[in-house]
């Protein structure tokens, strides 16, 4: 999903009340996003996140 406030992409890790917790594709600290500030990623954003994860496996 994409946090529309920051345009950061993240994986949904859970939800608590009116917030969803996202985690960066390559790992890291989760952050809270209000439901109203979420959107599905475009194909380009989704591919970019997948490439980032793959590069992380190769140490790039």
MOPAC internal coordinates of N, CA, C and O (Angstrom, degrees):
PM7 1SCF
backbone

  N    0.0000 0     0.00 0     0.00 0    0    0    0
  C    1.4407 1     0.00 0     0.00 0    1    0    0
  C    1.5268 1   108.51 1     0.00 0    2    1    0
  O    1.2310 1   121.05 1   -15.63 1    3    2    1
  N    1.3131 1   115.59 1   164.37 1    3    2    1
  C    1.4631 1   121.37 1  -179.34 1    5    3    2
  C    1.5237 1   108.91 1  -119.66 1    6    5    3
  O    1.2310 1   121.41 1   -47.94 1    7    6    5
  N    1.3270 1   114.92 1   132.06 1    7    6    5
  C    1.4591 1   122.18 1   173.99 1    9    7    6
  C    1.5234 1   105.84 1   -82.96 1   10    9    7
  O    1.2310 1   120.08 1   -71.04 1   11   10    9
  N    1.3209 1   117.45 1   108.96 1   11   10    9
  C    1.4648 1   120.81 1  -175.51 1   13   11   10
  C    1.5182 1   113.09 1   -68.46 1   14   13   11
  O    1.2310 1   120.24 1   164.54 1   15   14   13
  N    1.3276 1   117.14 1   -15.46 1   15   14   13
  C    1.4671 1   119.61 1   178.77 1   17   15   14
  C    1.5213 1   111.10 1   -74.05 1   18   17   15
  O    1.2310 1   120.62 1   149.48 1   19   18   17
  N    1.3451 1   116.43 1   -30.52 1   19   18   17
  C    1.4628 1   121.13 1  -175.73 1   21   19   18
  C    1.5275 1   113.30 1  -123.95 1   22   21   19
  O    1.2310 1   120.07 1   170.61 1   23   22   21
  N    1.3356 1   117.46 1    -9.39 1   23   22   21
  C    1.4718 1   124.47 1  -173.97 1   25   23   22
  C    1.5222 1   112.27 1    62.93 1   26   25   23
  O    1.2310 1   119.89 1  -158.63 1   27   26   25
  N    1.3339 1   117.82 1    21.37 1   27   26   25
  C    1.4636 1   121.83 1   176.42 1   29   27   26
  C    1.5268 1   109.20 1   -85.10 1   30   29   27
  O    1.2310 1   121.03 1   -41.10 1   31   30   29
  N    1.3306 1   115.64 1   138.90 1   31   30   29
  C    1.4536 1   122.37 1   178.04 1   33   31   30
  C    1.5180 1   109.26 1   -96.03 1   34   33   31
  O    1.2310 1   120.68 1   -37.64 1   35   34   33
  N    1.3237 1   116.30 1   142.36 1   35   34   33
  C    1.4535 1   119.83 1   178.62 1   37   35   34
  C    1.5138 1   112.03 1  -156.52 1   38   37   35
  O    1.2310 1   121.37 1   -18.39 1   39   38   37
  N    1.3206 1   114.99 1   161.61 1   39   38   37
  C    1.4574 1   121.80 1   175.09 1   41   39   38
  C    1.5158 1   109.16 1   -87.73 1   42   41   39
  O    1.2310 1   120.60 1   -41.02 1   43   42   41
  N    1.3190 1   116.46 1   138.98 1   43   42   41
  C    1.4623 1   120.82 1   176.81 1   45   43   42
  C    1.5280 1   108.41 1   -72.55 1   46   45   43
  O    1.2310 1   121.37 1   -55.62 1   47   46   45
  N    1.3385 1   114.98 1   124.38 1   47   46   45
  C    1.4567 1   120.77 1  -179.16 1   49   47   46
  C    1.5342 1   111.91 1  -106.35 1   50   49   47
  O    1.2310 1   120.67 1   159.15 1   51   50   49
  N    1.3234 1   116.32 1   -20.85 1   51   50   49
  C    1.4488 1   120.24 1  -179.47 1   53   51   50
  C    1.5035 1   110.36 1   169.74 1   54   53   51
  O    1.2310 1   121.59 1     6.02 1   55   54   53
  N    1.3272 1   114.57 1  -173.98 1   55   54   53
  C    1.4683 1   118.56 1   176.97 1   57   55   54
  C    1.5166 1   108.88 1  -148.47 1   58   57   55
  O    1.2310 1   121.35 1   -30.25 1   59   58   57
  N    1.3044 1   115.02 1   149.75 1   59   58   57
  C    1.4560 1   123.08 1   179.71 1   61   59   58
  C    1.5178 1   107.38 1  -142.95 1   62   61   59
  O    1.2310 1   120.35 1   -67.92 1   63   62   61
  N    1.3134 1   116.94 1   112.08 1   63   62   61
  C    1.4595 1   120.53 1  -178.55 1   65   63   62
  C    1.5191 1   110.71 1    59.62 1   66   65   63
  O    1.2310 1   119.88 1    50.11 1   67   66   65
  N    1.3202 1   117.83 1  -129.89 1   67   66   65
  C    1.4704 1   120.65 1  -177.00 1   69   67   66
  C    1.5300 1   113.32 1   -86.03 1   70   69   67
  O    1.2310 1   119.74 1  -169.22 1   71   70   69
  N    1.3275 1   118.10 1    10.78 1   71   70   69
  C    1.4664 1   121.86 1  -176.18 1   73   71   70
  C    1.5239 1   111.76 1  -117.73 1   74   73   71
  O    1.2310 1   121.55 1   -30.89 1   75   74   73
  N    1.3326 1   114.65 1   149.11 1   75   74   73
  C    1.4577 1   123.01 1   172.54 1   77   75   74
  C    1.5198 1   106.59 1  -113.84 1   78   77   75
  O    1.2310 1   120.46 1   -41.33 1   79   78   77
  N    1.3365 1   116.73 1   138.67 1   79   78   77
  C    1.4593 1   120.22 1   177.57 1   81   79   78
  C    1.5256 1   108.83 1   -95.54 1   82   81   79
  O    1.2310 1   121.57 1   -54.27 1   83   82   81
  N    1.3361 1   114.61 1   125.73 1   83   82   81
  C    1.4604 1   121.32 1   177.03 1   85   83   82
  C    1.5162 1   109.01 1  -111.03 1   86   85   83
  O    1.2310 1   121.12 1   -30.98 1   87   86   85
  N    1.3396 1   115.47 1   149.02 1   87   86   85
  C    1.4624 1   121.65 1   175.68 1   89   87   86
  C    1.5289 1   107.72 1  -125.58 1   90   89   87
  O    1.2310 1   119.77 1   -42.15 1   91   90   89
  N    1.3324 1   118.05 1   137.85 1   91   90   89
  C    1.4703 1   120.45 1   178.72 1   93   91   90
  C    1.5300 1   111.20 1   -56.41 1   94   93   91
  O    1.2310 1   119.83 1   -31.10 1   95   94   93
  N    1.3309 1   117.92 1   148.90 1   95   94   93
  C    1.4679 1   121.47 1  -178.08 1   97   95   94
  C    1.5324 1   114.24 1   -54.65 1   98   97   95
  O    1.2310 1   119.73 1   144.91 1   99   98   97
  N    1.3352 1   118.12 1   -35.09 1   99   98   97
  C    1.4636 1   119.85 1  -178.88 1  101   99   98
  C    1.5219 1   112.04 1   -95.01 1  102  101   99
  O    1.2310 1   120.33 1  -165.10 1  103  102  101
  N    1.3331 1   116.97 1    14.90 1  103  102  101
  C    1.4537 1   120.98 1   179.22 1  105  103  102
  C    1.5151 1   110.66 1    93.01 1  106  105  103
  O    1.2310 1   121.51 1    -8.08 1  107  106  105
  N    1.3019 1   114.72 1   171.92 1  107  106  105
  C    1.4536 1   119.42 1  -179.39 1  109  107  106
  C    1.5082 1   110.76 1   129.31 1  110  109  107
  O    1.2310 1   121.17 1    14.26 1  111  110  109
  N    1.2987 1   115.36 1  -165.74 1  111  110  109
  C    1.4521 1   122.05 1  -175.58 1  113  111  110
  C    1.5224 1   111.35 1   -77.40 1  114  113  111
  O    1.2310 1   121.15 1   -48.22 1  115  114  113
  N    1.3161 1   115.40 1   131.78 1  115  114  113
  C    1.4577 1   120.40 1   175.75 1  117  115  114
  C    1.5202 1   110.18 1   -71.80 1  118  117  115
  O    1.2310 1   120.77 1   -24.61 1  119  118  117
  N    1.3251 1   116.13 1   155.39 1  119  118  117
  C    1.4568 1   120.60 1   174.55 1  121  119  118
  C    1.5234 1   108.83 1  -136.47 1  122  121  119
  O    1.2310 1   121.38 1   -25.42 1  123  122  121
  N    1.3251 1   114.97 1   154.58 1  123  122  121
  C    1.4621 1   121.79 1  -178.56 1  125  123  122
  C    1.5216 1   110.72 1   -90.07 1  126  125  123
  O    1.2310 1   121.43 1   -41.86 1  127  126  125
  N    1.3300 1   114.88 1   138.14 1  127  126  125
  C    1.4584 1   121.47 1   179.34 1  129  127  126
  C    1.5307 1   108.55 1  -132.11 1  130  129  127
  O    1.2310 1   119.83 1   -52.14 1  131  130  129
  N    1.3229 1   117.93 1   127.86 1  131  130  129
  C    1.4644 1   119.18 1   174.40 1  133  131  130
  C    1.5300 1   110.04 1   -63.25 1  134  133  131
  O    1.2310 1   120.35 1   -34.81 1  135  134  133
  N    1.3202 1   116.93 1   145.19 1  135  134  133
  C    1.4660 1   120.75 1  -179.66 1  137  135  134
  C    1.5168 1   112.37 1   -52.40 1  138  137  135
  O    1.2310 1   120.15 1   141.55 1  139  138  137
  N    1.3226 1   117.32 1   -38.45 1  139  138  137
  C    1.4660 1   120.99 1  -178.25 1  141  139  138
  C    1.5260 1   112.89 1   -66.77 1  142  141  139
  O    1.2310 1   119.68 1   164.58 1  143  142  141
  N    1.3315 1   118.21 1   -15.42 1  143  142  141
  C    1.4620 1   122.11 1  -177.75 1  145  143  142
  C    1.5311 1   112.12 1  -103.08 1  146  145  143
  O    1.2310 1   120.19 1  -162.57 1  147  146  145
  N    1.3285 1   117.24 1    17.43 1  147  146  145
  C    1.4669 1   121.19 1   178.95 1  149  147  146
  C    1.5199 1   110.50 1  -107.93 1  150  149  147
  O    1.2310 1   121.66 1   -32.42 1  151  150  149
  N    1.3344 1   114.43 1   147.58 1  151  150  149
  C    1.4660 1   120.29 1   171.09 1  153  151  150
  C    1.5171 1   108.09 1  -150.19 1  154  153  151
  O    1.2310 1   121.46 1   -19.80 1  155  154  153
  N    1.3112 1   114.81 1   160.20 1  155  154  153
  C    1.4657 1   119.54 1   176.09 1  157  155  154
  C    1.5382 1   108.81 1   -71.92 1  158  157  155
  O    1.2310 1   120.46 1   -33.53 1  159  158  157
  N    1.3243 1   116.72 1   146.47 1  159  158  157
  C    1.4678 1   118.62 1   178.22 1  161  159  158
  C    1.5302 1   111.03 1   -73.29 1  162  161  159
  O    1.2310 1   121.32 1   -27.69 1  163  162  161
  N    1.3208 1   115.07 1   152.31 1  163  162  161
  C    1.4623 1   119.70 1   172.13 1  165  163  162
  C    1.5252 1   107.36 1   -71.03 1  166  165  163
  O    1.2310 1   120.24 1   -11.74 1  167  166  165
  N    1.3174 1   117.15 1   168.26 1  167  166  165
  C    1.4630 1   120.12 1   177.39 1  169  167  166
  C    1.5297 1   110.47 1   -58.86 1  170  169  167
  O    1.2310 1   120.78 1   139.91 1  171  170  169
  N    1.3114 1   116.11 1   -40.09 1  171  170  169
  C    1.4591 1   120.80 1  -179.99 1  173  171  170
  C    1.5318 1   111.44 1   -64.07 1  174  173  171
  O    1.2310 1   120.23 1   135.47 1  175  174  173
  N    1.3270 1   117.17 1   -44.53 1  175  174  173
  C    1.4699 1   121.09 1   179.33 1  177  175  174
  C    1.5231 1   110.99 1   -64.56 1  178  177  175
  O    1.2310 1   120.60 1   139.78 1  179  178  177
  N    1.3315 1   116.46 1   -40.22 1  179  178  177
  C    1.4625 1   120.16 1   179.52 1  181  179  178
  C    1.5271 1   110.69 1   -65.47 1  182  181  179
  O    1.2310 1   120.23 1   136.17 1  183  182  181
  N    1.3255 1   117.16 1   -43.83 1  183  182  181
  C    1.4565 1   120.92 1   178.59 1  185  183  182
  C    1.5251 1   110.81 1   -63.58 1  186  185  183
  O    1.2310 1   120.11 1   137.81 1  187  186  185
  N    1.3126 1   117.39 1   -42.19 1  187  186  185
  C    1.4630 1   121.71 1   178.49 1  189  187  186
  C    1.5258 1   110.96 1   -59.16 1  190  189  187
  O    1.2310 1   120.08 1   137.18 1  191  190  189
  N    1.3317 1   117.45 1   -42.82 1  191  190  189
  C    1.4657 1   121.36 1   178.86 1  193  191  190
  C    1.5230 1   110.67 1   -64.56 1  194  193  191
  O    1.2310 1   120.17 1   138.88 1  195  194  193
  N    1.3197 1   117.27 1   -41.12 1  195  194  193
  C    1.4695 1   121.04 1   179.76 1  197  195  194
  C    1.5269 1   111.01 1   -66.27 1  198  197  195
  O    1.2310 1   120.37 1   139.86 1  199  198  197
  N    1.3250 1   116.90 1   -40.14 1  199  198  197
  C    1.4729 1   120.78 1   177.93 1  201  199  198
  C    1.5238 1   109.66 1   -64.47 1  202  201  199
  O    1.2310 1   120.03 1   139.24 1  203  202  201
  N    1.3183 1   117.55 1   -40.76 1  203  202  201
  C    1.4638 1   121.43 1   178.26 1  205  203  202
  C    1.5194 1   111.30 1   -59.33 1  206  205  203
  O    1.2310 1   120.42 1   136.75 1  207  206  205
  N    1.3281 1   116.80 1   -43.25 1  207  206  205
  C    1.4656 1   120.98 1   178.73 1  209  207  206
  C    1.5240 1   109.83 1   -64.86 1  210  209  207
  O    1.2310 1   120.27 1   135.04 1  211  210  209
  N    1.3398 1   117.09 1   -44.96 1  211  210  209
  C    1.4605 1   120.77 1  -179.96 1  213  211  210
  C    1.5269 1   110.84 1   -62.56 1  214  213  211
  O    1.2310 1   120.07 1   137.91 1  215  214  213
  N    1.3199 1   117.47 1   -42.09 1  215  214  213
  C    1.4655 1   120.38 1   178.23 1  217  215  214
  C    1.5192 1   111.01 1   -62.09 1  218  217  215
  O    1.2310 1   120.38 1   143.43 1  219  218  217
  N    1.3250 1   116.87 1   -36.57 1  219  218  217
  C    1.4511 1   120.51 1   177.90 1  221  219  218
  C    1.5185 1   112.90 1   -62.01 1  222  221  219
  O    1.2310 1   120.72 1   147.31 1  223  222  221
  N    1.3152 1   116.23 1   -32.69 1  223  222  221
  C    1.4750 1   120.39 1   177.80 1  225  223  222
  C    1.5256 1   110.97 1   -67.67 1  226  225  223
  O    1.2310 1   120.70 1   150.85 1  227  226  225
  N    1.3216 1   116.26 1   -29.15 1  227  226  225
  C    1.4586 1   121.45 1  -178.22 1  229  227  226
  C    1.5191 1   112.38 1   -96.54 1  230  229  227
  O    1.2310 1   120.73 1  -176.82 1  231  230  229
  N    1.3241 1   116.22 1     3.18 1  231  230  229
  C    1.4560 1   119.82 1   178.41 1  233  231  230
  C    1.5117 1   114.11 1    76.06 1  234  233  231
  O    1.2310 1   120.51 1  -156.72 1  235  234  233
  N    1.2954 1   116.63 1    23.28 1  235  234  233
  C    1.4781 1   120.29 1  -179.52 1  237  235  234
  C    1.5004 1   111.51 1   -93.56 1  238  237  235
  O    1.2310 1   120.10 1   180.00 1  239  238  237

